[in-house]
Amino acid sequence: LFMVGAGAIGCELLKNYAMLGIGTGETTKDHQAAGRIILTDPDVIETSNLNRQFLFREKHLRKPKSSTAAAAAIQMNKELKNHVVARLDKVHEGTSHIFTDAFFESLSVVTNALDLSLIHIS
C-alpha cells in the first residue's frame, strides 16, 4: 500500500490501516507490497496541526509528519514494525526517478490523503 499525505486525512487512514492490520502480511517472494505501507509526506508538524491531526502531540512539533505518523501506527499495532516505510518525498515530476512506473506497478493500493484545499495550482 502506498499513501501520499500524513495530515488530517492521512492520520485517519493510517489509524484505520493499523487497526485493521493492513500492511502486516508477509512480503511475497518477488518483494510485492503485501506486507508493507509506504507513506510519504514532506511536511513537518506545526502547532496548527495538533487540533485535527490526532497522531501528533506537542513533543512532535517540527518533526516530519511521515515518520511520526508511522511511529504512531506502529504503537497502535506492533505487527507493523518493519512494515512501514516513511518517506519525505513529494510525488511529482522531480521525483519520477523514485516513484517510477515499476514502483507503481508493484503496488496493490494507492491512497491519496492530500488536503486539496492546501494545494496551490500555478
Rosetta constraint file for C-alpha pairs under 8 A:
AtomPair CA 1 CA 23 HARMONIC 7.04 0.50
AtomPair CA 1 CA 33 HARMONIC 6.37 0.50
AtomPair CA 1 CA 34 HARMONIC 7.54 0.50
AtomPair CA 1 CA 36 HARMONIC 6.46 0.50
AtomPair CA 1 CA 37 HARMONIC 4.87 0.50
AtomPair CA 1 CA 38 HARMONIC 6.22 0.50
AtomPair CA 1 CA 107 HARMONIC 6.11 0.50
AtomPair CA 1 CA 108 HARMONIC 6.12 0.50
AtomPair CA 1 CA 109 HARMONIC 4.75 0.50
AtomPair CA 1 CA 110 HARMONIC 5.83 0.50
AtomPair CA 1 CA 111 HARMONIC 7.54 0.50
AtomPair CA 2 CA 37 HARMONIC 5.87 0.50
AtomPair CA 2 CA 38 HARMONIC 4.73 0.50
AtomPair CA 2 CA 39 HARMONIC 5.97 0.50
AtomPair CA 2 CA 107 HARMONIC 7.06 0.50
AtomPair CA 2 CA 109 HARMONIC 6.29 0.50
AtomPair CA 2 CA 110 HARMONIC 4.74 0.50
AtomPair CA 2 CA 111 HARMONIC 6.11 0.50
AtomPair CA 3 CA 10 HARMONIC 7.65 0.50
AtomPair CA 3 CA 37 HARMONIC 7.38 0.50
AtomPair CA 3 CA 38 HARMONIC 6.18 0.50
AtomPair CA 3 CA 39 HARMONIC 4.85 0.50
AtomPair CA 3 CA 40 HARMONIC 6.53 0.50
AtomPair CA 3 CA 110 HARMONIC 5.84 0.50
AtomPair CA 3 CA 111 HARMONIC 4.58 0.50
AtomPair CA 3 CA 112 HARMONIC 6.04 0.50
AtomPair CA 3 CA 113 HARMONIC 6.73 0.50
AtomPair CA 4 CA 10 HARMONIC 7.68 0.50
AtomPair CA 4 CA 39 HARMONIC 5.99 0.50
AtomPair CA 4 CA 40 HARMONIC 5.20 0.50
AtomPair CA 4 CA 41 HARMONIC 6.33 0.50
AtomPair CA 4 CA 91 HARMONIC 7.75 0.50
AtomPair CA 4 CA 110 HARMONIC 7.95 0.50
AtomPair CA 4 CA 111 HARMONIC 6.32 0.50
AtomPair CA 4 CA 112 HARMONIC 5.25 0.50
AtomPair CA 4 CA 113 HARMONIC 5.59 0.50
AtomPair CA 4 CA 114 HARMONIC 6.61 0.50
AtomPair CA 5 CA 9 HARMONIC 7.62 0.50
AtomPair CA 5 CA 10 HARMONIC 5.42 0.50
AtomPair CA 5 CA 39 HARMONIC 7.13 0.50
AtomPair CA 5 CA 40 HARMONIC 5.99 0.50
AtomPair CA 5 CA 41 HARMONIC 4.96 0.50
AtomPair CA 5 CA 66 HARMONIC 7.65 0.50
AtomPair CA 5 CA 112 HARMONIC 6.88 0.50
AtomPair CA 5 CA 113 HARMONIC 4.82 0.50
AtomPair CA 5 CA 114 HARMONIC 5.10 0.50
AtomPair CA 6 CA 10 HARMONIC 4.15 0.50
AtomPair CA 6 CA 11 HARMONIC 5.64 0.50
AtomPair CA 6 CA 39 HARMONIC 7.48 0.50
AtomPair CA 6 CA 40 HARMONIC 7.26 0.50
AtomPair CA 6 CA 41 HARMONIC 5.90 0.50
AtomPair CA 6 CA 65 HARMONIC 5.81 0.50
AtomPair CA 6 CA 66 HARMONIC 5.69 0.50
AtomPair CA 6 CA 69 HARMONIC 6.70 0.50
AtomPair CA 6 CA 113 HARMONIC 6.91 0.50
AtomPair CA 6 CA 114 HARMONIC 7.79 0.50
AtomPair CA 7 CA 11 HARMONIC 5.84 0.50
AtomPair CA 7 CA 49 HARMONIC 7.72 0.50
AtomPair CA 7 CA 53 HARMONIC 6.07 0.50
AtomPair CA 7 CA 65 HARMONIC 7.22 0.50
AtomPair CA 7 CA 113 HARMONIC 7.45 0.50
AtomPair CA 7 CA 114 HARMONIC 7.30 0.50
AtomPair CA 7 CA 115 HARMONIC 7.55 0.50
AtomPair CA 8 CA 12 HARMONIC 6.49 0.50
AtomPair CA 8 CA 49 HARMONIC 7.90 0.50
AtomPair CA 8 CA 52 HARMONIC 5.83 0.50
AtomPair CA 8 CA 53 HARMONIC 4.66 0.50
AtomPair CA 8 CA 54 HARMONIC 7.69 0.50
AtomPair CA 8 CA 115 HARMONIC 7.79 0.50
AtomPair CA 9 CA 13 HARMONIC 6.25 0.50
AtomPair CA 9 CA 113 HARMONIC 5.25 0.50
AtomPair CA 9 CA 114 HARMONIC 6.96 0.50
AtomPair CA 9 CA 115 HARMONIC 7.16 0.50
AtomPair CA 10 CA 14 HARMONIC 5.87 0.50
AtomPair CA 10 CA 113 HARMONIC 4.93 0.50
AtomPair CA 10 CA 114 HARMONIC 7.40 0.50
AtomPair CA 11 CA 15 HARMONIC 6.06 0.50
AtomPair CA 11 CA 53 HARMONIC 6.11 0.50
AtomPair CA 11 CA 54 HARMONIC 6.89 0.50
AtomPair CA 11 CA 55 HARMONIC 6.23 0.50
AtomPair CA 11 CA 69 HARMONIC 6.75 0.50
AtomPair CA 12 CA 16 HARMONIC 6.30 0.50
AtomPair CA 13 CA 17 HARMONIC 6.15 0.50
AtomPair CA 13 CA 113 HARMONIC 7.77 0.50
AtomPair CA 14 CA 18 HARMONIC 6.09 0.50
AtomPair CA 14 CA 69 HARMONIC 7.67 0.50
AtomPair CA 14 CA 73 HARMONIC 6.63 0.50
AtomPair CA 15 CA 19 HARMONIC 6.17 0.50
AtomPair CA 15 CA 73 HARMONIC 6.13 0.50
AtomPair CA 15 CA 76 HARMONIC 7.74 0.50
AtomPair CA 16 CA 20 HARMONIC 6.08 0.50
AtomPair CA 17 CA 21 HARMONIC 5.99 0.50
AtomPair CA 17 CA 22 HARMONIC 4.97 0.50
AtomPair CA 17 CA 23 HARMONIC 7.51 0.50
AtomPair CA 18 CA 22 HARMONIC 6.16 0.50
AtomPair CA 18 CA 23 HARMONIC 7.90 0.50
AtomPair CA 18 CA 73 HARMONIC 5.67 0.50
AtomPair CA 18 CA 74 HARMONIC 7.40 0.50
AtomPair CA 18 CA 76 HARMONIC 6.42 0.50
AtomPair CA 18 CA 77 HARMONIC 5.66 0.50
AtomPair CA 18 CA 80 HARMONIC 7.35 0.50
AtomPair CA 19 CA 76 HARMONIC 7.04 0.50
AtomPair CA 19 CA 77 HARMONIC 6.70 0.50
AtomPair CA 21 CA 77 HARMONIC 7.24 0.50
AtomPair CA 21 CA 79 HARMONIC 7.66 0.50
AtomPair CA 21 CA 80 HARMONIC 7.69 0.50
AtomPair CA 22 CA 35 HARMONIC 7.89 0.50
AtomPair CA 22 CA 36 HARMONIC 7.96 0.50
AtomPair CA 22 CA 37 HARMONIC 7.93 0.50
AtomPair CA 23 CA 33 HARMONIC 7.94 0.50
AtomPair CA 23 CA 34 HARMONIC 6.38 0.50
AtomPair CA 23 CA 35 HARMONIC 4.56 0.50
AtomPair CA 23 CA 36 HARMONIC 4.29 0.50
AtomPair CA 23 CA 37 HARMONIC 5.40 0.50
AtomPair CA 23 CA 80 HARMONIC 6.70 0.50
AtomPair CA 23 CA 83 HARMONIC 6.40 0.50
AtomPair CA 23 CA 84 HARMONIC 7.57 0.50
AtomPair CA 24 CA 34 HARMONIC 7.86 0.50
AtomPair CA 24 CA 35 HARMONIC 5.04 0.50
AtomPair CA 24 CA 36 HARMONIC 6.39 0.50
AtomPair CA 24 CA 79 HARMONIC 5.76 0.50
AtomPair CA 24 CA 80 HARMONIC 5.34 0.50
AtomPair CA 24 CA 83 HARMONIC 6.38 0.50
AtomPair CA 25 CA 34 HARMONIC 5.85 0.50
AtomPair CA 25 CA 35 HARMONIC 4.15 0.50
AtomPair CA 25 CA 36 HARMONIC 7.41 0.50
AtomPair CA 26 CA 34 HARMONIC 6.36 0.50
AtomPair CA 26 CA 35 HARMONIC 4.83 0.50
AtomPair CA 27 CA 31 HARMONIC 5.68 0.50
AtomPair CA 27 CA 32 HARMONIC 6.06 0.50
AtomPair CA 27 CA 33 HARMONIC 6.22 0.50
AtomPair CA 27 CA 34 HARMONIC 5.25 0.50
AtomPair CA 27 CA 35 HARMONIC 4.58 0.50
AtomPair CA 27 CA 36 HARMONIC 7.41 0.50
AtomPair CA 28 CA 32 HARMONIC 5.39 0.50
AtomPair CA 28 CA 33 HARMONIC 7.50 0.50
AtomPair CA 28 CA 34 HARMONIC 6.62 0.50
AtomPair CA 28 CA 35 HARMONIC 7.78 0.50
AtomPair CA 32 CA 106 HARMONIC 5.87 0.50
AtomPair CA 32 CA 107 HARMONIC 7.06 0.50
AtomPair CA 33 CA 37 HARMONIC 7.53 0.50
AtomPair CA 33 CA 106 HARMONIC 6.73 0.50
AtomPair CA 33 CA 107 HARMONIC 5.87 0.50
AtomPair CA 33 CA 108 HARMONIC 7.02 0.50
AtomPair CA 34 CA 108 HARMONIC 7.69 0.50
AtomPair CA 35 CA 83 HARMONIC 6.16 0.50
AtomPair CA 36 CA 80 HARMONIC 7.76 0.50
AtomPair CA 36 CA 83 HARMONIC 4.38 0.50
AtomPair CA 36 CA 84 HARMONIC 5.54 0.50
AtomPair CA 36 CA 85 HARMONIC 7.42 0.50
AtomPair CA 37 CA 83 HARMONIC 6.24 0.50
AtomPair CA 37 CA 84 HARMONIC 4.76 0.50
AtomPair CA 37 CA 85 HARMONIC 6.20 0.50
AtomPair CA 38 CA 84 HARMONIC 5.84 0.50
AtomPair CA 38 CA 85 HARMONIC 4.66 0.50
AtomPair CA 38 CA 86 HARMONIC 6.12 0.50
AtomPair CA 38 CA 87 HARMONIC 7.46 0.50
AtomPair CA 39 CA 66 HARMONIC 6.21 0.50
AtomPair CA 39 CA 70 HARMONIC 7.67 0.50
AtomPair CA 39 CA 84 HARMONIC 7.35 0.50
AtomPair CA 39 CA 85 HARMONIC 6.07 0.50
AtomPair CA 39 CA 86 HARMONIC 4.96 0.50
AtomPair CA 39 CA 87 HARMONIC 6.03 0.50
AtomPair CA 40 CA 66 HARMONIC 5.82 0.50
AtomPair CA 40 CA 86 HARMONIC 5.83 0.50
AtomPair CA 40 CA 87 HARMONIC 4.46 0.50
AtomPair CA 40 CA 88 HARMONIC 5.39 0.50
AtomPair CA 40 CA 89 HARMONIC 5.90 0.50
AtomPair CA 40 CA 90 HARMONIC 7.05 0.50
AtomPair CA 41 CA 64 HARMONIC 7.81 0.50
AtomPair CA 41 CA 65 HARMONIC 6.49 0.50
AtomPair CA 41 CA 66 HARMONIC 5.37 0.50
AtomPair CA 41 CA 87 HARMONIC 6.51 0.50
AtomPair CA 41 CA 88 HARMONIC 5.05 0.50
AtomPair CA 41 CA 89 HARMONIC 6.16 0.50
AtomPair CA 41 CA 90 HARMONIC 6.43 0.50
AtomPair CA 42 CA 64 HARMONIC 7.05 0.50
AtomPair CA 42 CA 65 HARMONIC 7.45 0.50
AtomPair CA 42 CA 66 HARMONIC 7.45 0.50
AtomPair CA 42 CA 87 HARMONIC 7.54 0.50
AtomPair CA 42 CA 88 HARMONIC 4.19 0.50
AtomPair CA 42 CA 89 HARMONIC 5.50 0.50
AtomPair CA 42 CA 90 HARMONIC 6.10 0.50
AtomPair CA 43 CA 64 HARMONIC 5.99 0.50
AtomPair CA 43 CA 65 HARMONIC 5.94 0.50
AtomPair CA 43 CA 66 HARMONIC 7.86 0.50
AtomPair CA 43 CA 88 HARMONIC 7.49 0.50
AtomPair CA 44 CA 61 HARMONIC 7.45 0.50
AtomPair CA 44 CA 62 HARMONIC 5.24 0.50
AtomPair CA 44 CA 63 HARMONIC 5.19 0.50
AtomPair CA 44 CA 64 HARMONIC 4.22 0.50
AtomPair CA 44 CA 65 HARMONIC 5.22 0.50
AtomPair CA 45 CA 49 HARMONIC 6.41 0.50
AtomPair CA 45 CA 50 HARMONIC 7.98 0.50
AtomPair CA 45 CA 56 HARMONIC 7.57 0.50
AtomPair CA 45 CA 60 HARMONIC 6.63 0.50
AtomPair CA 45 CA 61 HARMONIC 5.03 0.50
AtomPair CA 45 CA 62 HARMONIC 5.07 0.50
AtomPair CA 45 CA 63 HARMONIC 5.68 0.50
AtomPair CA 45 CA 64 HARMONIC 6.22 0.50
AtomPair CA 45 CA 65 HARMONIC 5.69 0.50
AtomPair CA 46 CA 50 HARMONIC 7.25 0.50
AtomPair CA 46 CA 61 HARMONIC 5.56 0.50
AtomPair CA 46 CA 62 HARMONIC 6.17 0.50
AtomPair CA 47 CA 58 HARMONIC 7.36 0.50
AtomPair CA 47 CA 61 HARMONIC 6.69 0.50
AtomPair CA 49 CA 53 HARMONIC 5.59 0.50
AtomPair CA 49 CA 56 HARMONIC 7.85 0.50
AtomPair CA 50 CA 54 HARMONIC 6.54 0.50
AtomPair CA 50 CA 56 HARMONIC 6.07 0.50
AtomPair CA 50 CA 57 HARMONIC 6.32 0.50
AtomPair CA 50 CA 58 HARMONIC 7.33 0.50
AtomPair CA 55 CA 68 HARMONIC 7.86 0.50
AtomPair CA 55 CA 69 HARMONIC 6.11 0.50
AtomPair CA 55 CA 72 HARMONIC 6.18 0.50
AtomPair CA 56 CA 60 HARMONIC 6.10 0.50
AtomPair CA 56 CA 68 HARMONIC 7.28 0.50
AtomPair CA 56 CA 69 HARMONIC 7.31 0.50
AtomPair CA 57 CA 61 HARMONIC 7.26 0.50
AtomPair CA 60 CA 68 HARMONIC 7.29 0.50
AtomPair CA 63 CA 68 HARMONIC 7.05 0.50
AtomPair CA 64 CA 68 HARMONIC 6.18 0.50
AtomPair CA 64 CA 88 HARMONIC 7.58 0.50
AtomPair CA 65 CA 69 HARMONIC 5.84 0.50
AtomPair CA 66 CA 70 HARMONIC 6.08 0.50
AtomPair CA 66 CA 86 HARMONIC 5.26 0.50
AtomPair CA 66 CA 87 HARMONIC 6.38 0.50
AtomPair CA 66 CA 88 HARMONIC 6.82 0.50
AtomPair CA 67 CA 71 HARMONIC 6.14 0.50
AtomPair CA 67 CA 86 HARMONIC 5.07 0.50
AtomPair CA 67 CA 87 HARMONIC 7.31 0.50
AtomPair CA 68 CA 72 HARMONIC 6.27 0.50
AtomPair CA 69 CA 73 HARMONIC 6.21 0.50
AtomPair CA 70 CA 74 HARMONIC 6.30 0.50
AtomPair CA 70 CA 84 HARMONIC 6.35 0.50
AtomPair CA 70 CA 85 HARMONIC 7.56 0.50
AtomPair CA 70 CA 86 HARMONIC 6.44 0.50
AtomPair CA 71 CA 75 HARMONIC 6.31 0.50
AtomPair CA 72 CA 76 HARMONIC 6.47 0.50
AtomPair CA 73 CA 77 HARMONIC 6.25 0.50
AtomPair CA 73 CA 80 HARMONIC 7.42 0.50
AtomPair CA 74 CA 78 HARMONIC 5.15 0.50
AtomPair CA 74 CA 79 HARMONIC 7.21 0.50
AtomPair CA 74 CA 80 HARMONIC 5.26 0.50
AtomPair CA 74 CA 81 HARMONIC 5.74 0.50
AtomPair CA 79 CA 83 HARMONIC 7.85 0.50
AtomPair CA 80 CA 84 HARMONIC 6.29 0.50
AtomPair CA 89 CA 95 HARMONIC 7.27 0.50
AtomPair CA 90 CA 95 HARMONIC 6.99 0.50
AtomPair CA 91 CA 95 HARMONIC 6.08 0.50
AtomPair CA 91 CA 96 HARMONIC 7.60 0.50
AtomPair CA 91 CA 99 HARMONIC 7.11 0.50
AtomPair CA 92 CA 96 HARMONIC 6.59 0.50
AtomPair CA 95 CA 99 HARMONIC 6.16 0.50
AtomPair CA 96 CA 100 HARMONIC 5.40 0.50
AtomPair CA 98 CA 103 HARMONIC 7.79 0.50
AtomPair CA 99 CA 103 HARMONIC 5.68 0.50
AtomPair CA 99 CA 104 HARMONIC 6.92 0.50
AtomPair CA 100 CA 104 HARMONIC 6.49 0.50
AtomPair CA 101 CA 105 HARMONIC 6.00 0.50
AtomPair CA 102 CA 106 HARMONIC 6.19 0.50
AtomPair CA 103 CA 107 HARMONIC 6.96 0.50
AtomPair CA 115 CA 119 HARMONIC 7.27 0.50
